[in-house]
């Protein structure tokens, strides 16, 4: 992960995570961020815990 300024998301080097973080906008009321945070969480889960292929079971 590389350093970033306060107005830019961190760069992880993983395209899907970097894209999800770049779309994340936490300005405005906190209550409006739930769906955005859920989407970033989903991307992180997909990257960190990919589904196993049927042949691996």
C-alpha distances in whole Angstrom, upper triangle without the diagonal:
4,7,9,13,15,16,13,10,7,5,4,7,9,12,14,11,10,14,15,12,14,17,17,19,20,23,26,28,26,28,27,24,24,24,21,19,21,20,16,17,19,17,15,18,19,15,15,19,21,24,26,29,32,33,31,33
4,6,10,13,14,11,10,6,5,7,8,12,14,16,13,11,15,16,13,14,18,17,19,20,22,26,28,26,29,28,24,26,26,22,21,23,22,18,20,22,19,17,21,22,19,19,23,24,28,30,32,36,37,34,37
4,7,10,12,9,9,6,7,10,12,15,16,18,15,13,16,17,14,14,18,17,18,19,20,24,26,25,28,27,24,25,26,22,21,24,23,19,21,23,21,19,23,24,21,21,25,27,31,33,35,39,40,38,39
4,6,8,6,6,5,7,11,13,15,16,18,15,12,15,16,12,12,15,15,15,16,17,21,23,22,25,24,21,24,24,20,20,23,21,18,20,23,21,19,23,24,22,22,26,28,31,34,36,40,41,39,41
4,5,5,8,8,11,14,16,19,19,20,18,15,17,17,14,13,16,15,14,15,15,19,22,21,24,23,21,23,24,21,20,24,23,20,22,25,23,22,25,27,25,25,29,30,34,37,39,43,44,42,44
4,6,8,9,12,15,18,20,20,21,18,15,17,17,13,13,15,13,12,12,12,16,18,18,21,20,18,21,22,18,18,21,21,18,21,24,22,21,25,26,25,25,29,30,34,37,39,43,44,42,44
4,7,10,12,16,18,20,19,19,17,14,15,15,12,10,12,11,10,10,10,14,17,17,20,19,17,20,20,17,17,21,20,17,20,23,21,21,25,26,24,26,29,30,33,36,39,42,44,42,44
4,7,9,12,14,16,15,16,14,11,12,12,9,8,10,10,10,11,12,16,19,19,21,20,17,20,20,16,16,19,18,15,18,21,19,18,22,23,21,23,26,27,30,33,35,39,41,39,41
4,6,9,12,13,13,13,10,8,10,10,6,6,9,8,10,11,13,17,19,18,20,19,16,18,18,14,14,17,15,12,15,17,15,15,18,19,18,19,22,23,27,30,32,35,37,35,37
4,6,9,11,12,13,10,7,10,11,8,8,12,11,13,14,16,20,22,20,23,22,18,20,20,16,15,18,17,13,15,18,15,14,18,19,16,17,21,22,26,28,31,34,36,34,35
4,6,8,9,11,8,6,9,11,8,9,13,13,15,17,19,23,25,23,26,24,21,22,21,18,17,19,17,14,16,18,15,14,17,18,15,16,20,21,24,27,29,32,34,32,34
4,5,8,10,7,6,10,11,9,11,14,14,17,19,22,25,27,25,27,25,22,22,22,18,17,19,17,13,15,16,13,11,15,15,12,13,17,18,21,24,26,29,30,28,30
4,6,9,8,7,10,12,12,12,16,17,20,22,24,28,30,28,29,28,24,25,24,21,20,21,19,15,17,18,14,13,16,16,12,14,17,18,21,23,25,28,29,27,30
4,6,6,6,9,10,11,12,14,16,19,21,24,27,29,27,28,26,23,23,22,19,18,18,16,13,14,15,11,10,13,12,9,11,14,14,18,20,21,25,26,24,27
4,6,5,6,9,10,10,12,14,18,20,23,26,28,26,28,25,22,22,21,18,17,18,15,13,15,14,11,11,14,13,10,13,16,15,18,21,22,25,27,26,28
4,6,5,6,9,10,11,13,16,19,22,25,26,24,25,23,19,19,17,15,15,15,11,10,12,11,7,8,11,9,8,11,13,13,16,19,20,23,25,24,26
4,5,5,6,9,10,11,14,16,20,23,24,22,23,21,17,18,16,13,12,13,11,8,10,10,7,7,10,10,8,10,13,13,17,20,22,25,27,25,27
4,6,5,6,9,10,13,16,18,22,23,22,23,21,18,19,17,14,14,15,13,10,12,13,10,10,14,13,11,14,17,17,20,23,25,28,30,29,30
4,5,5,6,9,12,15,18,21,23,21,22,20,17,18,16,13,13,14,11,9,13,13,10,11,14,14,12,15,18,18,20,23,25,28,30,29,31
4,5,5,7,10,13,16,19,20,18,19,17,14,14,12,9,10,11,8,6,9,10,7,9,12,12,11,14,16,16,19,23,24,27,30,29,30
4,5,5,8,11,14,17,18,17,18,16,13,14,13,10,9,12,10,7,10,12,10,10,14,14,13,15,18,19,22,25,27,30,32,31,32
4,6,8,11,13,16,19,18,20,17,14,16,15,11,12,14,12,10,13,15,12,13,17,17,16,18,21,21,24,28,29,33,35,33,35
4,6,10,12,15,17,16,17,14,12,14,12,8,10,12,10,9,13,14,12,14,17,17,17,19,21,22,24,28,29,32,35,34,35
4,6,9,12,14,13,14,12,9,11,10,6,7,10,9,8,11,13,12,13,16,17,17,19,21,22,25,28,30,33,35,34,35
4,6,9,11,11,12,10,8,11,11,8,9,13,12,11,14,16,16,17,20,21,21,22,25,26,28,32,34,37,39,38,39
4,6,8,7,10,8,6,10,11,8,9,13,13,12,14,17,17,17,20,22,22,23,25,27,29,33,35,38,41,39,40
4,7,8,11,9,9,12,14,11,12,16,16,16,18,21,21,21,24,26,26,27,29,30,33,37,39,42,44,43,43
4,6,9,7,9,12,14,13,14,17,18,18,20,22,23,23,26,28,28,29,31,33,35,38,41,43,46,45,45
4,5,6,8,11,13,13,13,16,18,18,19,22,23,24,26,28,29,29,31,33,34,38,41,43,46,45,45
4,5,6,8,11,11,11,13,16,16,16,19,21,21,22,25,26,26,28,30,32,35,38,40,43,42,42
4,6,7,10,11,11,13,15,16,16,19,21,21,22,25,26,27,28,30,31,35,37,39,42,41,41
4,6,8,8,10,11,13,14,16,17,19,20,22,23,25,26,27,28,30,34,36,38,41,40,40
4,6,5,6,9,10,11,12,14,16,17,18,20,21,22,24,25,27,31,33,35,38,37,37
4,6,5,6,9,10,10,12,14,15,16,18,20,21,22,23,25,28,31,33,36,35,34
4,5,5,6,9,10,10,13,14,15,16,19,20,20,21,23,26,29,31,34,33,33
4,5,5,6,9,10,11,13,14,16,17,18,20,21,23,26,28,31,34,33,33
4,5,5,6,9,10,11,12,14,15,16,18,19,21,25,27,30,33,31,31
4,6,5,6,9,10,10,12,14,15,16,17,19,22,25,27,30,29,29
4,5,5,6,9,10,11,12,14,15,16,17,21,23,26,29,28,28
4,5,5,6,9,10,11,12,14,15,17,21,23,26,29,27,28
4,5,5,6,9,10,10,12,13,16,19,22,24,27,25,26
4,5,5,6,9,10,10,11,13,16,19,21,24,23,23
4,5,5,6,9,10,10,13,16,18,21,24,22,23
4,5,5,6,8,10,13,16,19,22,24,22,23
4,5,5,5,7,10,13,16,19,21,19,20
4,6,5,5,8,11,14,17,19,17,18
4,6,6,9,12,14,18,20,18,19
4,6,10,12,15,18,20,17,18
4,7,9,12,15,17,14,15
4,6,9,12,14,12,14
4,6,9,12,10,11
4,6,8,6,7
4,5,5,7
4,5,6
4,6
4
